[in-house]
Amino acid sequence: MTARKPLASHRRIVIKIGSALLVDRKTGLKSQWLDAICADIAALKMKGIDVLVVSSGAIALGRTVLDLPSGALKLEESQAAAAVGQIALARAWSESLSHDGIVAGQILLTLGDTEERRRYLNARATINQLLKIGAVPIINENDTVATTEIRYGDNDRLAARVATMTSADLLVLLSDIDGLYTAPPHLDPGARFLEAIPAITPEIEAMAGGAASELSRGGMRTKIDAGKIATGAGCAMIIASGKADHPLRAIEEGTRSSWFAPSGTPVTARKTWIAGQLQPAGELFVDEGAENALGGGKSLLPAGVRRIRGHFHRGDTVAIIGVDGREIARGLVSYDADEARQITGRKSGEIEAILGYAGRAAMVHRDDLVMTGPIRRKAKKEDRKEDTAHA
């Protein structure tokens, strides 16, 4: 089993924060706690780590502002509370992060946004751009437009989806429990704490309990579900208590928490998924230079595509066919088939003039591409220089 690593040794961390940590039912937002975790986030960013936050709390904060009675809310009441609470929540994150000169960017998602390929790519591109410019994405479920009943624990699963979407290598779930026990500790005094979980087995799943408080929409069951999503994509996961101030610093200092081992690296696991589970919607036939560029780990540019077969949409899986007529790779295409045909064989700098908008430079980006067969020959030095120039 891979050993647990310090937080500071990770490249990209997704932090999920439960409602009960952020919001007090009587007094509203816990500003002191929020300032403390923002200071923790600033410390991680100072070490060059990308940080994303999946923040619950919009409904909890909104129902406090609106002074709604305790107990279960109707769907329309939850949506109204979310509409009011989301504004206050976003403002609070923005102001608190600004104390350390950090800009916050708000992203509202649904699980559907992370499962439908076109929306997935748009969301991922926006999040990656925020990270590129040094901002901290503050992500929440778009509860105000939910078309089905708002379910418990959506943000646990959503956080795992975000972690896999952004190729994070660590997911931290902060809530009002300090980790996984063999049984719910509030019901079984003999429950044993589990510090390290090498794999999520049926026995581990059976240990999950229910929600711990009114404001927490996710119990241990949804955290285990999140763990299956994250670790299956090569992302480690930590479940820890966030009750005390500076919870991330506390994890780094060795406070008790449960660590779930990843099954592999994020890139490897995701590319295995692309290669093995999605059926190609079309085919891109490439020239020799592009074939060698792909073998060297580069993206597929329009200039290297000779012709296209099939009808596909942006975000669909396509097969990439080499000079010998054999499949050499699969990937998620950046353009609809009609647009792809228009820019086939053209340089990336010509895309805007042809299509009327800038688009993406790559027909298939290397992050969305996996080699599935051998290339015809190794790249020559001059080929590599040419491919670099085209990029």
N, C-alpha and C positions, 0 to 999 in steps of 0.2 A: 504493500500500500504506500502511495505517495505520502511523505511526511507533511505535516502542517507547516506552513510558512508564515512568517510575520506579515501583517497587513502591508507594511512598507515595501515588501518584496514583490508585490503584485503590480501589474501594468494597468489594469482597469477594474474598478470595483463598483458594483451596483449595491446601493444600500436601501433596503426597504424599511420604512418606519410605520409602525402601527398607530392607529388613531389614539389609543389610550395614552401613548407617550406624549403626544403633541397637545391633546385637548383634555382639560378638566371639565367634567360635566357642569359644575357650578360656576367656575371662574373663567372658563374659555381657554384661550391659547396659553400654553406654558412657555412664556417668552424666555425665561432664564434657561430652560432646558434647550430650547431651540438655539439660543446663542452659543451654548456650550458645544452642541454637536456641529454647528457651523464652524466653530474654532477647530474642532477635530478634522473636519473636511479640509479646511485651509491648510492644516499641518500636512495632510496627505498630498495635497496639490503642490505644496512647496517641495515635495520630494519627487515631483514629476509624474504623479499618479493621476490618471483620469478618474473622476468620480461622477457617478450618476445617482440621483435620489428618486426612489419611487415612494411618494409621500401619501399616505392615507390622511384622513382628517377633515376633508371638505364637508362631508355630511355631518360629522360630529361637531365641527365648528359652526356650521350653518344652523343646526338645531339649537345650539346655545345662543347664537345671535337672535334667532327668531323666537327663543323661549318656548320651544315645542316640548310637550310632555314626554316623560320617560316612557320606555317601552317601544314596541315595534312600530315602525312608520309605514304608511301606505306608500306605494310606488311614487305617486305624484308628490307626496310629502318629502320623500327622500330626494327626489329630483329638485324640488324647490330649495331644500336645505343645501344641496350640493351647489346650486347656482349661486346662493348667497355666500356659502362658506368658501368656495373656490377662489373668489376674489380676495377675501381676507387672507386665505392661506398663501396664495401666490405673493401677495404684498409682504407678508411676514417673512417668507423665505428670502425674497429679494433684499429686504432691509437688513436682515441678519447676516446674510452672506456679504453684503456690501461693507460691513465693518472691516473685513479683511481684503477689500478691493476686488471681490469676486462678483461677476455678473451671473444672474440666474436667468434661465430660459425655461418657460413653461411649455410642456408638451402634454396634451390630453389624448389618451389612447383608449381603445377598447381591445378586448382580446381578438376581435375580428381584424383589427388593424395589424396585428402581428401574425395572423394566419393567412390572410388573402395576399397573394404575392405582390400585386401592384402597390397596395397600401403599405405593405411591409417595407418595400424598397424606398418609398417616399419617406416613411417615418425614420428608417435607418439613416437615410441620407441627411435628414434634418438634424438628427441627434449627433451624427458624426461631425457635422459642420460646427455645431455648438461646441463640441469637445475640441475641435481643431483650433477654434479661436479662444479657448481657455475658459469658456463658460461652464456652469454646472447645470445640466438639464434637470428640472424638477418635473417628474412625470407622475400623473395620476390617471385613474380611470375616468373616462368621460361619462360620469354618472348622470349628467343632466339630459343626455339624449338616449339613455338606455331604453331599448324596446322590450326587454324582458325584465322580470323582477330582479332587482339588484341583489346579488348573491353574496353570501359570506365568503371572505377569503379571496376575492378576485385579485386584490393587489399582491398577494403572495405569488399567485400564478403569473400575474402580469410582470412582476419583478423578474421572475425566472425567464419569461419570454424576452424581456428587455435585455437580460444578461446574455442570452444566446444570440439575439439579434445583433448586438454590438460586440460580440466575441470577447466579453468580459472573462477574466479568469477567477473572479471571486464574487459571490453573492452573499451579502450579510443581511439576515432577517432580524431586525430588532423588534422586540415585543415585550410583553409583561411576563415572560417566562425565560429562564436562563438556558434552556436547551431541551434535549430529548431525554425522557425518562422511560423506563420499562413499562410504566403505567402512569396515569395522571396523578401527580404527587399530592394534589389536594384531596384526592379520593383514597389513595393507597399510601399510608405512611412508610411502607416498606419498598416503595418504588426506588429503583436504582438509576443513577444518572449515567448517561453514556457520553463520554468525552469525544470519542472518535468512532465514526461509522464508515467502514471501508466500502460498503455497498448497501443500497436500499433493497432489502429482501422482503418477502411477504411477512416475515416475523417483525421487521422494523415497522412496516406499515400498520401492523396490528396494534402497535404501541400508541398510535396517535389518539389524542383525546379531542374534546370539543372546544368551543370558544371559551375564553377565560373571563370575559367581561362584556358588558353591554356595548361598549364602544369598539371593542375588537371584533372585526368581522371575520377574522380567521383564527381557527384553532390549530392544533398541531397537525390535523389531517391535511389542511391546505398547505402547510409548510413542508410536509413530506411530499405532497404532489409537486410543489415547487422544486424540491430537491431532486426529484426524478427527472424533471425537465432540464434543470441546470447541470447536474452531474453527468447526465447522459450526453450532454454537448461539451463535456470537458471542462466545466466550470465548477470549482470547489464551492461549498456553501457553509456558512456559519450561522447557527441560531444562538442568539445571545439576548440577555436582558438589556433593555435600554432605560430602565427606571432611573438609574443614577445619572448625574451630569457626566458629560464626556464619556459616553459609552464606547466609542471607537478607541479612545485612548486606553480605556479599561481592558478591552480585548487585547490590545497590544501589550499591556502590562501583565497579562496572564489571568484575567478574571475567568471564572468558569463559563464555558460555552461548549456547544456541540459542533464538531467539525465533520463535514461530509466530504469524502474523497472524490475527486473528479475521475471520470472513466477514461479520460484521454485529454489531448489538447483541444481547445475550442476550434481551431482551424481544421484539424484532422477530422474531428467528429462531424463537423458541419459539412465538409466536403464529401465525407462518406455518405451522408444523407442525400446530398445532391446527386451523387453518382448512382446510388442504389435504390432510391425510393421514388424518384420522380421520372415519369416517362417523357422523352423528348417530344416537343410539339412541332419541331422543325429541324432543319439541318443548315449549317453554315459551312460552305466549302472554302478552304483557305489555301493560300499559296505557300511556297516553300519557306519564304522569309517569316511569315506568320507562324508556320508550324515550328520552326526553330525558336522563335521568340516565346511561344507557349512552353516549349520544353525547357526554356531558361527561366520560367517563372513570371513571364510578363503577361499583361492583359492583351486581349484580342482587339486590335484597332480596326476601324472600317477599311483602311487602306489594304489590309491583308486578306480581306474577304473577296473571293472571286464570284461566287453566286450563292443564291439562297433558295431553299426548297421548303415549302410548307406555309401554313398560316398560323402565326403565333402572335402573342401580345407581350408587351414589356413585362418582364418578371417571369415569363415562362421558361421552362428548361429546353435548351436546344442541344443537339449533338453537333460537334465540330468535326468535320471530315477533312482528313489530310490529303496530301498530293496523291497518295496511292489509293484513294477511295475508301479508306478505312477510318472508323471513328477513333479519334485520338483524345477527345476530351468532351466533357459536358459542362454546361454552365447556365446561368440565369441571364437572359439577353436583356439589354438596356433599351431596346426599341421594339415597337410593333413591326410586323413583317413588312408592311407597305413602306414605312419610313426606312427600315433597314435596307430595303432594295434601292432606295433613292441614294443612300450614302455608301453603298458597296463600292469598294475600290478607291474611295476618296479619302483625302487627308482629314484628320480631326478638325483642323482649323477651318475647313470648308462647311462643316455641319450647319452652322447658323445660317449661312447664305442659302443653303439648299432647303432646309426645313423651316426656316423662319424663326427658329429659337436655338439657343446655345446647345441644349442637350448635354449628354455625357460624352467625354472624349473616347471612351472604350465601348465597343460593341458588346463585349463581355468582360467585365472587370475581373482581375486575377483573384480577388477575394470571393468571387462568385463562381469560380471555375475549378474543375478537378480533372486531372489527366486520367484517361481511362484506357489508353493504349500507347504503344511505343511510337515515337516519331521516326521519320524515315532516316534521318542522319543527325549527327551532332552539329550544333551551330558553329560556323566559322567566325573568326574575329571580325571580318568585315560585316557579316550579317548582324552581329550584336551591335556594332556601331550604328548601322542603318536603322535597326529597330529602336535604339535609344533616341536617335534623331527624330524618328516619326513620333515617338511618345511626347 
